[in-house]
Structure formats: structure tokens, C-alpha cells
Amino acid sequence: MLSTGIRTPLGLKITGADLHQIQEIGAQVESILRRVEGTRTVLAERTADGYFLDLAWDREQLARYGVSIDDAQSVVENAIGGDNVSTVVLGRERYSVDVRYLRDFRSDLGALGRIPVPVGPQRQLPLSDLAKISITTGPAMIRNENGLLTGYVYVDVADRELESYMSEANQLLRDSLKMPVGYSVTWSGQYEAMQQLKDRLKVVGPITLFLICLLLCLSTGSLPKAAIVLLALPFSAVGAVWFLYMAGYHMSAAVWVGLIALLGIDAETGVFMLLYLDLSYESAKREGRLRNLADLQEAIVHGAAKRVRPKFMTFAITCIGLFPIMWATGAGSDVMKRIAAPMVGGIFTSFVLELLVYPVIYELWRGVSYREKSTEKVELMNPSPALNIGGD
């Protein structure tokens, strides 16, 4: 709202040169968007429907009686609007004292026309002899963006993603809305912030992923190890997506913050899982217990079993910290829930899948040499019969 001026998740800005025309276009847009599935409420601003009391002074009459505009305006201001003359102090309370005509003398146009205006030392004329009094309509507030008058249409969407809603709404607006020349309709609100976020992520995302891969390669000293650690990211994304779907949350800036935080946690746990597997593998290798593929599998299972306790501690602490946020109801809870939701869902699946899938991938990587040895041993034990060509 602070950046776009739209107080709803989605809205439209109608720009042009005439406020009445902008209001008519807004009314058409309001009636069209009501037909789009997922529209909870839609409201177009009434940019030109304010009611005002208008006094058009007759300057010839004022000049004839020697009354200046300032004096005439002062009479109207004091008689109708009131003039603050004092303040009543009652303990810590303060009340202003305003002086103006009683309501009976200013309740309608006839009464206003009879308000006396001094035109000399001993002479007064009714206000209707010096000005034309009427009630007119006009804009209560004039919005100006990029040098053009602007009107807002507020749209509240329920149980639907903004992009799919906008796609259907755009098609309906193109088919049904007739736009005069010089007027335009643009989407704004949370959608505008999401578009800016998406444009930034297209640049920041690949750079961040490259830096993570580089740091993992430098930390592990091996490209295959870094690739194994990165495999934790899809495991957590599975739970995050499913939890967001069950909670009914759509993609937003807060959800992206939660996903990025989740990927950081999972990369850390992936490094620890790889560390335990490497320690178990190196220990078995030093002790001479890696004679075949079965010994390798036993060492991997031993290392993965040691990882259960710290992995469960990480999972439990994360849940203990995030579950209260999911039940929060105070100010700002909507944003915090969308940050915590992908982390809660992702930590569940990463807890299970890392313990089940990581050892398998590690065994596929480390077991290549052991499979080759097993294949050579089988060939030596079962040599192929020699071919006898041209002999008995």
C-alpha cells in the first residue's frame, strides 16, 4: 500500500484527462470484474461525486457597495464555518469555543441566502444579493500520477492465484471494456510488487545459486560432494509446496523469504549428513573393513544412523520455533505465517528424504569402484570357454 497506494492485494489504476470519464470507466470495470471467478469484492473510486456548497460572488455588486472579496469571504467563514475565539480548560481536557450561526440559520440554501453581509457602517445586504449560492458536485480528492489524473479500482481476490485471476480478467476487459482515446488501465497493488520481485529474482537467483555451489565446492573440495549436498534442496521443496497448497497460501514476497531461509537450513543439514557419511567411510577404510560392496553399504548405514539424532534435534527445534507462528493472530501474523509455512512443510520432508535418499546416492557414488571389482572377480571365476576353430 505504501509503495503503490492500493489498499487491496490487487487493483487497477485508470489514468486520463477527465475525472468524470475516469469514474465512468471505473464503474464499467467494477461491473466487469464482478463476473470473474475468485472476485470477493471490487470497488471503483467515485472520483467526481463529492458535494460542495458553491458561492459565486457577483463582483459588480461587491464593487458597487464597496465590499472586498476578503471581507465577504470572512463573513461566510465566520457565519457558516465558525471562528475559534477561545479554549475551555477543564483539568487535563481542552475544548475549543467556536462561534457561528445556529443551525436554523444555515440549514438550507434559503437560510444561507438571508445571512446579512455588512456593506457600510449602518447597512447590511442579504448574501443572496451579492453571490449566487448553489450545490455542485466535484472531486473530493484529485490523484495525480505521472502528470495524469488517476482513479483507483480496488479488487479483493479470494482463493485464487493473482496471475491466473489477472489473465482471465484481462481477457474479459479486452472483450467488454471500451476505452476512450487517451485513457489507460494498468494493474497495481501486490501484483506490482510481485512483478518487481520476480524481475529481481531472475538476476539474483542464478547468482546466489552459483555462489552457493562455489562455496560448497571450496568447502568439500569435491564437485560430486557439492552436488550431493545440493540434492537436499528438492527434498525440502516437496514439503514446502505441499504445505503451502494445504494452507491455501499463494506465492508472495513473504513466501519467497521463507523458501530462501528453508534452502539455507537444508544446505546446512546436507553438509552435516555428508560429513557423517564421509567419517564412517574413512573410518571403515582405515580399519580395512571395505572389502566389497556389502561392507560399503554397512559403513554408509552406520554413518546415516549416527545422523538421526542431530537431524531430529534440528527438525524438532525448528518446529518448536515455527509452530507458534502458525497459530498467531496478532498484527503482522499474516506475513509471518507465510514466511514460516514453507519452512514447516519443507523441514518435514527433508527430515525423511535426506535420511532415506542421501545414503543411496552416496552408495551409488562411492560404490562404482566396488561394483567394477565385483564384476572383474565374477569374470575371473567364470571364464568364457575358448573357441575351437578348425580342430577336433
C-alpha positions in Angstrom: 0.0 0.0 0.0 2.8 2.4 0.8 4.5 1.9 -2.5 1.5 1.7 -4.8 -1.4 3.4 -3.0 -3.6 0.4 -3.5 -5.1 -0.9 -0.2 -6.1 -4.3 -1.5 -3.9 -7.2 -2.8 -4.8 -6.3 -6.4 -6.1 -3.1 -8.0 -6.3 -1.1 -11.2 -5.2 2.5 -11.9 -7.2 4.4 -14.5 -5.4 7.4 -15.9 -6.6 10.1 -18.2 -7.5 13.8 -18.6 -11.1 14.0 -17.2 -12.3 12.8 -13.8 -15.8 12.2 -14.9 -14.6 9.9 -17.7 -12.3 8.1 -15.3 -15.2 7.5 -13.0 -17.3 6.1 -15.8 -14.5 3.7 -16.8 -14.1 2.7 -13.2 -17.8 1.8 -13.0 -17.6 -0.3 -16.1 -14.5 -2.1 -14.8 -16.3 -2.7 -11.5 -19.3 -4.4 -13.2 -17.0 -6.5 -15.5 -14.7 -7.8 -12.7 -17.7 -9.0 -10.7 -18.1 -11.7 -13.3 -14.5 -13.1 -12.8 -14.3 -16.2 -10.7 -12.5 -15.5 -7.4 -13.6 -11.9 -7.0 -14.6 -11.4 -3.4 -15.2 -7.6 -3.7 -14.5 -4.9 -6.2 -14.9 -1.2 -5.7 -14.2 1.7 -8.0 -13.5 5.1 -6.5 -16.1 7.7 -7.1 -13.6 10.4 -8.1 -16.2 13.1 -9.1 -19.1 12.5 -6.7 -18.3 14.9 -3.9 -21.0 17.5 -2.9 -20.0 21.1 -2.2 -21.6 24.4 -1.4 -20.5 26.8 -4.1 -20.7 30.6 -3.7 -20.1 32.6 -7.0 -19.6 36.2 -5.9 -21.0 38.9 -8.1 -18.0 41.2 -8.4 -20.0 44.1 -9.9 -22.4 44.1 -6.8 -19.4 43.9 -4.4 -17.7 46.8 -6.2 -21.0 48.9 -6.2 -21.2 48.6 -2.4 -17.5 48.8 -1.7 -17.1 45.3 -0.3 -13.9 43.5 -0.9 -13.7 39.7 -1.6 -11.7 39.2 1.7 -14.4 40.9 3.7 -17.2 38.9 2.0 -15.4 35.6 2.5 -14.7 36.4 6.1 -18.5 36.8 6.8 -19.2 33.5 5.2 -16.4 31.8 7.1 -17.5 33.1 10.4 -21.2 32.6 9.9 -21.2 29.2 8.4 -17.8 27.6 9.2 -17.3 29.2 12.6 -14.5 31.1 14.2 -12.4 29.8 17.2 -12.5 32.5 19.8 -11.3 30.7 23.0 -10.5 27.4 24.7 -12.1 26.0 27.8 -9.7 24.3 30.2 -11.2 21.5 32.3 -8.4 19.7 34.2 -6.4 18.0 31.6 -9.1 18.4 29.0 -9.2 21.2 26.4 -12.4 22.3 24.5 -12.3 24.9 21.7 -15.1 27.5 21.7 -16.3 28.2 18.1 -18.8 31.0 17.3 -21.2 30.7 14.3 -24.9 30.9 13.4 -27.4 28.5 14.8 -28.2 25.5 12.6 -31.7 27.0 11.7 -29.9 30.0 10.0 -27.6 27.8 7.8 -29.5 24.6 7.2 -30.7 25.2 3.6 -30.0 27.5 0.7 -32.8 29.9 1.6 -31.4 30.4 5.1 -27.9 30.9 3.7 -29.2 33.5 1.3 -30.6 35.5 4.2 -27.2 35.8 6.0 -26.5 39.5 6.4 -23.3 41.0 4.9 -22.2 44.4 6.1 -21.8 46.8 3.2 -21.3 50.0 5.1 -21.3 51.5 8.6 -25.1 51.1 9.1 -26.2 48.9 6.2 -26.4 45.2 5.5 -27.5 43.2 2.5 -28.5 39.5 2.3 -25.9 37.1 1.0 -28.1 36.2 -2.0 -27.9 39.8 -3.3 -24.1 39.5 -3.5 -23.5 35.9 -4.6 -25.1 33.0 -6.3 -25.4 30.1 -3.9 -25.7 26.5 -5.3 -24.8 22.9 -4.5 -22.3 21.4 -7.0 -20.6 18.1 -7.5 -16.8 17.6 -7.9 -13.9 15.5 -6.9 -13.4 15.0 -3.2 -9.7 14.3 -3.8 -7.7 14.6 -7.0 -5.0 12.0 -7.6 -2.2 12.8 -10.0 0.4 10.2 -11.2 2.9 10.9 -13.9 1.2 14.1 -14.8 -2.2 12.5 -15.4 -5.4 12.3 -13.3 -5.8 8.9 -11.8 -8.7 6.8 -10.3 -8.4 3.6 -8.4 -10.3 0.3 -8.6 -9.8 -1.9 -5.5 -10.1 -5.7 -6.1 -10.1 -8.3 -3.3 -9.4 -11.8 -4.6 -10.3 -15.0 -2.7 -8.9 -18.5 -3.1 -7.2 -17.8 -6.4 -3.7 -17.0 -7.5 -3.3 -13.4 -8.7 -1.6 -14.3 -12.1 -4.4 -16.6 -13.2 -7.0 -14.2 -12.0 -5.4 -11.4 -13.9 -5.2 -13.5 -17.1 -8.9 -14.1 -17.0 -9.7 -10.6 -16.0 -7.5 -9.1 -18.8 -9.3 -11.2 -21.4 -12.7 -10.1 -20.1 -11.6 -6.4 -20.0 -10.3 -6.6 -23.6 -13.6 -8.0 -24.8 -16.0 -5.9 -22.8 -14.4 -2.6 -21.9 -14.5 0.3 -24.4 -11.6 2.7 -23.7 -11.7 6.3 -25.0 -8.5 7.6 -26.6 -6.0 9.0 -24.1 -7.1 6.7 -21.2 -5.3 3.6 -19.9 -5.9 0.9 -17.3 -2.9 -0.7 -15.5 -2.7 -3.4 -12.8 -1.2 -2.4 -9.4 -1.1 -3.5 -5.8 0.6 -6.6 -4.5 0.8 -7.8 -8.1 3.1 -4.9 -9.0 5.4 -5.8 -6.0 5.4 -9.4 -7.1 6.4 -8.5 -10.7 9.3 -6.4 -9.3 10.3 -9.2 -7.1 10.2 -11.7 -10.0 12.4 -9.5 -12.1 14.9 -9.2 -9.3 14.9 -12.9 -8.6 15.7 -13.6 -12.3 19.0 -11.9 -11.7 19.7 -12.6 -8.0 18.6 -16.3 -8.1 21.2 -17.6 -10.5 23.9 -15.5 -8.9 23.0 -16.8 -5.5 22.9 -20.4 -6.7 26.3 -20.1 -8.3 27.8 -18.6 -5.2 26.3 -21.5 -3.1 27.8 -24.1 -5.5 31.2 -22.3 -5.4 31.2 -22.2 -1.6 30.2 -25.9 -1.3 32.9 -26.9 -3.8 35.5 -24.9 -1.8 34.3 -26.3 1.5 34.0 -30.0 0.4 36.9 -29.9 -2.1 34.9 -32.1 -4.4 32.3 -31.4 -7.1 30.4 -34.7 -6.6 30.1 -33.9 -2.8 28.8 -30.4 -3.6 26.2 -31.9 -6.0 25.1 -34.4 -3.3 24.6 -31.5 -0.8 22.5 -29.6 -3.4 20.2 -32.6 -3.7 18.7 -31.6 -0.3 17.0 -28.6 -1.9 14.4 -30.6 -4.0 13.7 -32.8 -0.9 12.6 -29.7 1.1 10.8 -28.1 -1.8 8.4 -31.0 -2.0 7.1 -30.5 1.6 7.1 -26.7 1.2 4.9 -26.8 -1.9 2.5 -29.3 -0.4 2.2 -27.3 2.9 1.6 -24.1 1.0 -1.1 -25.8 -1.1 -2.9 -27.3 2.0 -2.7 -23.9 3.9 -4.1 -22.1 0.8 -1.2 -19.7 0.5 -0.2 -18.3 -2.8 3.3 -17.2 -3.9 4.3 -13.8 -2.4 7.3 -11.9 -1.2 6.9 -13.4 2.3 6.7 -17.0 0.9 9.9 -16.4 -1.1 11.6 -15.3 2.1 10.6 -18.5 3.8 11.8 -20.6 0.9 15.2 -19.0 0.8 15.5 -19.5 4.6 14.5 -23.1 4.2 17.1 -23.7 1.5 19.8 -22.4 3.8 18.7 -24.7 6.6 18.7 -27.7 4.3 22.0 -27.0 2.7 23.5 -26.9 6.3 21.9 -30.2 7.2 23.0 -31.7 3.9 26.6 -30.8 4.7 26.4 -32.5 8.1 24.9 -35.6 6.6 27.7 -35.8 4.1 30.2 -35.2 6.9 28.9 -38.2 8.9 28.9 -40.4 5.8 32.4 -39.4 5.0 33.6 -40.0 8.6 32.1 -43.5 8.6 33.5 -44.3 5.2 37.0 -43.1 6.1 37.0 -45.0 9.4 36.0 -48.2 7.7 38.6 -47.7 5.0 41.4 -47.1 7.6 40.4 -50.3 9.5 40.4 -52.4 6.3 36.7 -53.2 6.5 35.9 -52.1 2.9 36.5 -55.3 1.1 33.3 -55.4 -1.1 30.0 -53.6 -1.8 28.3 -55.1 1.2 30.9 -53.6 3.5 30.5 -50.2 1.9 26.7 -50.4 2.5 27.2 -51.3 6.1 29.5 -48.3 6.6 27.0 -46.0 5.0 24.2 -47.3 7.1 26.3 -46.8 10.2 27.1 -43.2 9.3 23.4 -42.4 8.5 22.3 -43.9 11.8 24.6 -41.5 13.6 22.9 -38.6 11.8 19.4 -39.5 13.1 19.8 -37.8 16.5 21.2 -34.4 15.3 18.9 -34.4 12.4 15.9 -35.0 14.7 17.1 -32.2 17.0 17.3 -29.8 14.1 13.8 -30.8 13.0 12.4 -30.6 16.5 13.9 -27.2 17.3 12.7 -25.7 14.0 9.2 -27.0 14.6 9.1 -25.7 18.2 10.2 -22.3 17.0 7.8 -22.1 14.0 4.6 -23.7 15.2 3.6 -20.8 17.5 3.9 -18.5 14.4 1.4 -20.7 12.5 -1.2 -20.1 15.3 -0.5 -16.4 15.8 -3.4 -14.0 15.3 -1.9 -10.6 16.1 -0.7 -7.7 13.9 1.6 -8.9 11.2 0.7 -12.5 11.7 -0.4 -12.9 8.1 3.1 -12.1 6.8 4.8 -14.2 9.4 2.7 -17.3 8.7 3.6 -17.1 5.0 7.3 -17.0 6.0 7.0 -19.9 8.4 4.8 -22.1 6.2 7.4 -23.3 3.6 9.9 -23.8 6.4 7.5 -26.0 8.4 6.5 -28.1 5.4 10.0 -28.4 4.0 11.7 -29.5 7.2 9.3 -32.5 7.4 10.1 -33.9 4.0 13.8 -33.1 4.2 14.0 -34.9 7.6 12.6 -38.1 6.0 14.1 -37.9 2.5 17.6 -37.0 3.5 17.9 -40.0 5.8 16.5 -42.3 3.1 17.8 -41.0 -0.2 21.2 -39.5 0.8 22.7 -42.9 1.8 21.5 -44.4 -1.6 23.1 -41.6 -3.6 26.3 -41.8 -1.6 26.4 -45.5 -2.2 25.9 -45.0 -5.9 28.8 -42.6 -6.0 31.3 -44.5 -3.7 30.2 -48.0 -4.9 31.3 -47.6 -8.6 34.8 -49.0 -7.9 33.5 -51.8 -5.8 31.0 -52.8 -8.5 33.8 -52.9 -11.0 35.9 -55.1 -8.8 32.9 -57.5 -8.2 32.4 -57.7 -12.0 36.1 -58.5 -12.6 36.1 -61.1 -9.9 33.0 -62.8 -11.4 34.6 -62.9 -14.8 37.8 -64.4 -13.4 35.8 -67.1 -11.6 33.7 -67.9 -14.7 36.0 -67.5 -17.7 34.3 -67.8 -21.1 35.1 -71.0 -23.0 37.8 -70.8 -25.7 36.6 -71.1 -29.3 38.0 -74.1 -31.3 38.1 -73.3 -34.9 39.1 -75.8 -37.5 40.3 -78.5 -35.0 38.9 -81.5 -33.1 
